[in-house]
């Protein structure tokens, strides 16, 4: 029976670690998107300074506003994901400690 509980705890811990891995992948993807947006922002700012640009100041301004909005939304999402990763990580640590405790008790009873 104790072995069954131990297997269940290990399975739950593995699932939480998988959740952490998925969240980290999402974080990496968002970070990559942010990098691309920052590159676009730099290009827009560079084209804004260039005298021979084809786009109007209004169009560039609207693009810049959209990018800034996206950047702010992404930062908010990153903060949320980070908090979720921390919560899951804490749960994994608790489960790992519980498994260790169960294993220690099992070894003492044998």
Secondary structure, DSSP 4 states (H G I P E B T S, - for coil): -HHHHHHHHHHHHHHHHHHHHHHHHHHHHHHHHHHHHHHHHHHHHHHHH-TT-SS-HHHHHHHHHHHHHHHHHHHHHHHHHHHHHHHHHHHHHHHHHHHHHHHHHHHHH-
